Amino acid sequence: MSHGPEHHIEHAEHAAHASHDSFDKQVTISIAIVAAVLAAITMLGHRAHNETLQLQGEALVSQTEAGIQHNAATNKWGQYQASNIRDHMYQSLLELSASVPAKSGSKEAQTDVDSARQRWQDQRDKYKKNLPEFKGEAEALVKKGMEFEEQSKVKIGESHVTHARGTRFDLGELGLQLGVVLCSLAILTKMKSFWYAGLLGALAGLLVALTGVFGLFLGGGHH
């Protein structure tokens, strides 16, 4: 688990207490600089990981909304189909009644047929009137669901990139921490090789972190 910025600065303070000659002072200054950079990279890493979680949460919300809209669209299409079937049914009844005349000379039978035809026509008019409305509502719900799906995909893509940036910050932080440790060993052992190795490790960590800062070579990193 990474330490906070105050922990990184503390390395420089301890080294300052141990400095007695020019070499120690040079190493102490380098530790202070590396510790300051390390604190900044640590902060960027924390922010990147928090942003990744936020984007994933927003993507989940959009995906849930898309599911709700698609379910509503399915119900509306079902209502449209049911109305369409009834419309065709009453149309068929009207066409059939027109081809089958009532009993000859029976006014009562003709009245019954006319009454039935009017009832069927009223029903057909009612269902036919609702069809455009149901169809429009269903298509609007489908479109809205697709928009939420697209929003979810965008958020997921952004979360992948942000996660990749956070990984670069973590790797950069590791290199900078190694640099602090090696530079501290240089003061204790008076060996320049530790100092040089520490500076190289810190530089490598900084370069890796900068690829995250500027979004270089991330490739949309999936996780």
C-alpha positions as CSV (number, residue, x, y, z in Angstrom):
1,M,0.0,0.0,0.0
2,S,1.4,3.4,-0.9
3,H,2.3,6.0,1.7
4,G,1.0,9.5,1.8
5,P,3.0,12.6,0.6
6,E,4.1,13.4,4.2
7,H,5.8,10.0,4.4
8,H,7.8,10.7,1.3
9,I,9.0,14.2,2.5
10,E,10.0,12.5,5.8
11,H,12.7,10.6,3.9
12,A,14.3,13.8,3.0
13,E,14.2,15.2,6.5
14,H,15.9,12.1,8.0
15,A,18.6,12.3,5.3
16,A,19.1,16.0,6.1
17,H,19.9,15.2,9.8
18,A,22.5,12.7,8.6
19,S,24.3,15.0,6.1
20,H,27.8,16.1,7.1
21,D,29.6,16.6,3.9
22,S,29.0,17.8,0.3
23,F,28.1,14.4,-0.9
24,D,25.5,13.9,1.8
25,K,24.0,17.3,1.0
26,Q,23.8,16.6,-2.7
27,V,22.1,13.3,-2.0
28,T,19.8,14.9,0.5
29,I,18.7,17.6,-2.1
30,S,18.0,14.8,-4.6
31,I,16.0,12.9,-2.1
32,A,13.9,16.0,-1.4
33,I,13.3,16.6,-5.1
34,V,12.4,12.9,-5.7
35,A,10.1,12.9,-2.6
36,A,8.2,16.0,-3.8
37,V,7.7,14.4,-7.3
38,L,6.7,11.2,-5.6
39,A,4.0,13.0,-3.5
40,A,2.6,14.5,-6.7
41,I,2.5,11.2,-8.6
42,T,0.9,9.5,-5.6
43,M,-1.9,12.1,-5.6
44,L,-2.5,11.7,-9.3
45,G,-2.7,7.9,-8.9
46,H,-5.3,8.2,-6.2
47,R,-7.4,10.6,-8.3
48,A,-7.1,8.3,-11.3
49,H,-8.3,5.2,-9.4
50,N,-11.2,7.2,-7.8
51,E,-12.2,8.5,-11.3
52,T,-12.1,5.0,-12.7
53,L,-14.6,3.8,-10.0
54,Q,-16.8,6.9,-10.7
55,L,-16.9,6.2,-14.5
56,Q,-17.7,2.5,-13.9
57,G,-20.6,3.6,-11.6
58,E,-21.9,6.0,-14.2
59,A,-21.6,3.3,-16.9
60,L,-23.6,0.9,-14.7
61,V,-26.3,3.5,-14.2
62,S,-26.6,4.1,-17.9
63,Q,-26.8,0.4,-18.6
64,T,-29.5,0.0,-16.1
65,E,-31.5,2.9,-17.6
66,A,-31.0,1.3,-21.0
67,G,-32.5,-2.0,-19.7
68,I,-35.5,-0.1,-18.3
69,Q,-36.1,1.7,-21.6
70,H,-35.9,-1.5,-23.6
71,N,-38.3,-3.3,-21.2
72,A,-40.8,-0.4,-21.6
73,A,-40.3,-0.6,-25.4
74,T,-41.1,-4.3,-25.4
75,N,-44.3,-3.7,-23.4
76,K,-45.3,-0.9,-25.8
77,W,-44.6,-3.0,-28.9
78,G,-46.7,-5.7,-27.3
79,Q,-49.5,-3.2,-26.8
80,Y,-49.1,-2.1,-30.5
81,Q,-49.2,-5.7,-31.8
82,A,-52.3,-6.5,-29.7
83,S,-54.1,-3.4,-31.0
84,N,-53.0,-4.2,-34.6
85,I,-54.3,-7.8,-34.3
86,R,-57.7,-6.6,-33.0
87,D,-57.9,-4.0,-35.8
88,H,-57.4,-6.7,-38.4
89,M,-59.9,-9.0,-36.6
90,Y,-62.7,-6.4,-36.7
91,Q,-61.8,-5.5,-40.3
92,S,-62.2,-9.2,-41.2
93,L,-65.5,-9.3,-39.5
94,L,-66.7,-6.3,-41.4
95,E,-65.6,-7.7,-44.7
96,L,-67.2,-11.1,-43.9
97,S,-70.5,-9.5,-42.9
98,A,-70.6,-7.6,-46.1
99,S,-70.3,-10.8,-48.1
100,V,-72.9,-12.7,-46.1
101,P,-76.3,-11.0,-46.4
102,A,-79.0,-11.3,-43.7
103,K,-82.0,-13.5,-44.1
104,S,-84.2,-12.3,-47.0
105,G,-87.1,-10.2,-45.8
106,S,-86.0,-10.3,-42.1
107,K,-85.8,-6.7,-40.9
108,E,-84.9,-7.9,-37.4
109,A,-82.0,-9.8,-38.8
110,Q,-80.8,-6.9,-40.9
111,T,-81.0,-4.6,-37.8
112,D,-78.9,-7.1,-35.8
113,V,-76.3,-7.2,-38.7
114,D,-76.2,-3.4,-38.9
115,S,-75.8,-3.1,-35.2
116,A,-73.0,-5.6,-35.2
117,R,-71.3,-3.9,-38.1
118,Q,-71.4,-0.5,-36.4
119,R,-70.0,-2.0,-33.2
120,W,-67.2,-3.6,-35.1
121,Q,-66.5,-0.4,-37.0
122,D,-66.3,1.5,-33.7
123,Q,-63.9,-1.0,-32.2
124,R,-61.8,-0.9,-35.3
125,D,-61.7,2.9,-35.3
126,K,-60.6,2.9,-31.7
127,Y,-57.7,0.4,-32.2
128,K,-56.7,2.0,-35.5
129,K,-56.5,5.4,-33.8
130,N,-54.1,4.1,-31.2
131,L,-51.7,2.3,-33.5
132,P,-49.6,5.4,-34.6
133,E,-49.4,6.5,-31.0
134,F,-48.3,3.1,-29.7
135,K,-45.8,2.7,-32.5
136,G,-44.3,6.2,-31.9
137,E,-43.9,5.6,-28.2
138,A,-42.3,2.2,-28.8
139,E,-39.8,3.6,-31.3
140,A,-39.0,6.5,-28.9
141,L,-38.3,4.1,-26.1
142,V,-36.0,2.0,-28.2
143,K,-34.1,5.1,-29.3
144,K,-33.7,6.3,-25.7
145,G,-32.5,2.9,-24.7
146,M,-29.9,2.9,-27.4
147,E,-28.7,6.3,-26.3
148,F,-28.2,5.0,-22.8
149,E,-26.3,2.0,-24.1
150,E,-24.0,4.3,-26.1
151,Q,-23.5,6.5,-23.0
152,S,-22.5,3.3,-21.1
153,K,-20.0,2.3,-23.7
154,V,-18.4,5.7,-23.7
155,K,-18.1,5.6,-19.9
156,I,-16.6,2.1,-20.0
157,G,-14.1,3.2,-22.6
158,E,-13.2,6.2,-20.5
159,S,-12.8,4.1,-17.4
160,H,-10.4,1.7,-19.2
161,V,-8.2,4.7,-20.2
162,T,-8.3,6.2,-16.8
163,H,-7.5,2.8,-15.2
164,A,-4.5,2.5,-17.6
165,R,-3.4,6.0,-16.5
166,G,-3.7,5.0,-12.8
167,T,-1.5,1.9,-13.5
168,R,1.2,4.1,-15.0
169,F,1.1,6.3,-11.9
170,D,1.4,3.3,-9.7
171,L,4.4,2.0,-11.7
172,G,5.9,5.5,-11.7
173,E,5.4,5.7,-7.9
174,L,7.2,2.4,-7.5
175,G,10.2,3.7,-9.4
176,L,10.3,6.9,-7.4
177,Q,10.0,5.1,-4.1
178,L,12.9,2.9,-5.1
179,G,14.9,6.0,-5.9
180,V,14.3,7.4,-2.5
181,V,15.4,4.2,-0.8
182,L,18.5,3.8,-2.9
183,C,19.5,7.5,-2.3
184,S,19.0,7.0,1.4
185,L,21.3,3.9,1.2
186,A,23.9,6.1,-0.5
187,I,24.0,8.4,2.5
188,L,24.3,5.4,4.9
189,T,27.0,3.6,2.9
190,K,28.7,6.7,1.3
191,M,28.5,4.8,-2.0
192,K,27.8,6.9,-5.1
193,S,26.6,3.8,-7.0
194,F,23.5,3.7,-4.8
195,W,22.9,7.4,-5.5
196,Y,23.3,7.0,-9.3
197,A,21.0,3.9,-9.2
198,G,18.5,5.8,-7.1
199,L,18.5,8.7,-9.6
200,L,18.0,6.3,-12.5
201,G,15.2,4.5,-10.8
202,A,13.5,7.8,-10.0
203,L,14.0,9.0,-13.5
204,A,12.5,5.8,-14.9
205,G,9.5,6.1,-12.6
206,L,9.0,9.8,-13.6
207,L,9.0,8.9,-17.3
208,V,6.5,6.1,-16.8
209,A,4.3,8.5,-14.8
210,L,4.5,11.1,-17.5
211,T,3.1,8.7,-20.0
212,G,0.0,8.6,-17.8
213,V,-0.1,12.4,-17.4
214,F,0.0,12.9,-21.2
215,G,-1.9,9.8,-22.1
216,L,0.9,8.2,-24.1
217,F,0.9,4.6,-25.2
218,L,-2.2,3.7,-23.2
219,G,-4.1,1.8,-25.9
220,G,-7.4,2.0,-24.0
221,G,-6.0,-0.6,-21.4
222,H,-8.8,-3.0,-20.4
223,H,-8.9,-4.4,-16.9
